[in-house]
Amino acid sequence: MQFPLVSRSGRIRKLIAEHRDADIAKIELLTLPGGADSFELAAKFCYGVNFEITTANVAQLCCVSDYLEMTEEYANENLASRSEAYLDVVVCKSLEMSVEVLQQCEGLFPLADELNIVGRCTDAIASKACAEQIASSFSRLEYSSSGRLHMNKQAKCNGDWWIEDLSVLRIDLYQRVIEAMKCRGVHPESIGASLVNYAEKLFKRKPALWTATSHPRVGLISGSIGFEEKTVVETIASLLPAEKVAVPMSFLFGLLRSAVMLDCTMSCRLNLERRIGSQLEIATLDDLLIPSFQHAGDTLFDVDTVHRILVIFSQQDESEDGGSGYDSDGPNPPSQTALVKVAKLVDNYLAEIAPDANLKLAKFIVIADTLPGYAHTTDDGLYRAVDIYLKAHQGLSDLERKRLCKLIDFQKLSEEASAHAAQNERLPVQAIVQVLYIEQLRLRNALCCSFSEDNQKTAYQSRRISNGALSAAMSPRDNYASLRRENRELKLELARMRVRINDLEKGHACMKQDLEKSSSKKLMNSVKKFGKLFISHSPFRGSSSPSKHSVVADSKVTGRI
């Protein structure tokens, strides 16, 4: 009964020879790869029972034939040569077959790796994917109307059909396939699409790991999360292509959320943060709202992670703009447009996290102060976020409110924001005074510009009169009457301007006296009155205050008349 096995298996022959003098009733093969199923296939082969070599069993046959030493040394056309021939001639010619065999190797380690079954299948998959991609690129080539050959970008690319096939592989085997594809030159976009598909297949079973935004701490800090998900996240993060457009920004943030939740290695998280920071201008507010998975009492959102991303973005700007050795082949530094987009994004983020009662003032300030001042074209968004924070944290001291308001450049506020700030009781008194002072300066400048324009028109008309342009159509008496009428209208306008300026200066003087003598409550009432007075004489309604030059100009015009 043992003869067919002994004739074809060198290992069994040696075991029997070692115990020739003893009566052997049983031979134990405890480390046989594939177990009883593999031995049954080897026995069928030895006893001449017909069976078909397929992708489902060829990896087992290669491993068991090597373990039992069923080589040509002991019999012609032995199991080892038959299974190796099928693997090389049939399996490695097809990408789908190679994936199936690679999947069967998962339970045959480490022997399947030592026999280079994994290596051959991996190389075959990478080679076929690259060839399919090249063929697909050639199929999209077409001639233009001018006779020049170009790529039709609208044509559908069918060279990435293998992406779905790879999603069945275990993560370690999948990693080896992707690394082989990178070496073969497969497009980064195709690799990125494969990574996205692989991650989606895994996290469909546990969507909370990908899109957790509500009640993030419930059931996530326990040990219920398996090691598999953590390994997948760390591996996919290491396989991401260097190109920015390879994967969507939402995928990067989803991967980062999972890395934070699963407590992945710091190198994994920093890698994702660097990639996000280099293209932060295309992120959205929902992307930045990363839940906090720390102990109870922490903020609702992970502010520290967002701060690191902003630092990476701003440091990239400083190092690449200011450095003399900028590499033109490297990533481009953020443009002014990118800075403006990120500044608006940060303002919206601050307004979203400001109501959090656990958000410390220092964290709010450090987020708002990360980007340079020139990134903000207007500070309306920042003022809105500060106002929300002041409303949600009414226990702040005067010193803390002053620190918070130092973030705002009140000169960059719009008319509506300035009007709101002038009557905002949550702001410190000094901030309100600063807003009113800035608006008074704007009012004076607007008046000066208005008077200058009227003066220029009068001078232009005077030149036309002196040149005789109007003398032909008007008599000297009419000219004189017209000039007197225009002069009276100008004097009336100047008088109205002086009245408005006097009202503003009186209100300003009263406010200063209240600052020095009265209590803070009386001062706020004075500020409210002055704010209402200021709004009723807003510069955007045409009111303005003349400067010293305007008074001098007035006297000159009167004297000339």
Secondary structure, 3 states (H helix, E strand, C coil): CCHHHHHHCHHHHHHHHHCCCCCCCCCCCCCCCCHHHHHHHHHHHHCCCCCCCCCCCHHHHHHHHHHCCCCCCCCCCCHHHHHHHHHHHCHHHCHHHHHHHHHHHHHCCCHHHHCCHHHHHHHHHHHHHHHHHHHHHHHCEEECCCCCEEECCCCCCCCCCCHHHHCCCCHHHHHHHHHHHHHHCCCHHHHHHHHHHHHHHHHCCCCHHHHCCCCCCCCCCCCCCCHHHHHHHHHHHHHCCCCHHHCCHHHHHHHHHHHHHCCCCHHHHHHHHHHHHCCHHHCCHHHHCCECCCCCCCCCECHHHHHHHHHHHHHHHHHHHHCCCCCCCCCCCCCHHHHHHHHHHHHHHHHHHCCCCCCCHHHHHHHHCCCCHHHCCCCHHHHHHHHHHHHHCCCCCHHHHHHHHCCCCHHHCCHHHHHHHHCCCCCCHHHHHHHHHHHHHHHHHHHHHHHHHHHHHHHHHHHHHHCCCCCCCCCHHHHHHHHHHHHHHHHHHHHHHHHHHHHHHHHHHHHHHHHHHCCHHHHHHHHHHHHHHHHHCCHHHCCCCCCHHHHHHHHHHHHHC
